Amino acid sequence: ETGVTQSPTHLIKTRGQQVTLRCSSQSGHNTVSWYQQALGQGPQFIFQYYREEENGRGNFPPRFSGLQFPNYSSELNVNALELDDSALYLCASSLPRGLAAAEQYFGPGTRLTVT
Amino acid sequence: SQQGEEDPQALSIQEGENATMNCSYKTSINNLQWYRQNSGRGLVHLILIRSNEREKHSGRLRVTLDTSKKSSSLLITASRAADTASYFCATDSGNNRKLIWGLGTSLAVNP
């Protein structure tokens, strides 16, 4: 098991609402990445945070936003929820590997259902 | 968008047999990583191979990389029922540390 934790485990929201997902990174890891994984698909990169700043973003609209705190934990916020936002949200922590992506250590995920 | 494409989509073998899955990608990469995902242990990193490496081993896993063909293969030898999982390749290109993932190969190892 990795030392990455996520909360909550499951969440049911209504379309139009807002949601905040939380992640605690593995000890010593200063980089956190967030992914969305729809059923039967591979993870899709949402964004990455390094030392409290956004450090790369995937093809997700601005209503997906995030934060990283001084202890390297992180939040993912999604506003104006849509039905298609229903997915498993994964957080991964890592150490920087220069300009290349490093090995990712994943949390168990938050299963979000939007009705 | 998905960069990697795993092949086959699904694979079913008997315990003790070898399993080979392939990954093709579209653009030049810094490195390629393989991950395993099952319901019990979530998504777990297996192995990372750099663009200047051709082969790498880790226990029962062997990964090859052919950058001229933009492809990689993952070989699991002497498979066990516990290897039942989905296997994903993820590639990193450019300098934004972003991983692009394939759709995965679903492996079933039958006892």
Interface residues (C-beta under 8 A of the other chain):
Chain A: E1 T2 T31 S33 Y35 G40 Q41 G42 P43 Q44 F45 Q48 Y50 N55 G56 G58 N59 L90 A92 P96 R97 L99 A100 A101 A102 E103 Q104 Y105 F106 G107 P108 G109
Chain B: S1 Q2 G4 N30 N31 Q33 Y35 R41 G42 L43 V44 H45 L48 F88 A90 D92 N95 N96 R97 K98 L99 I100 W101 G102 L103 G104
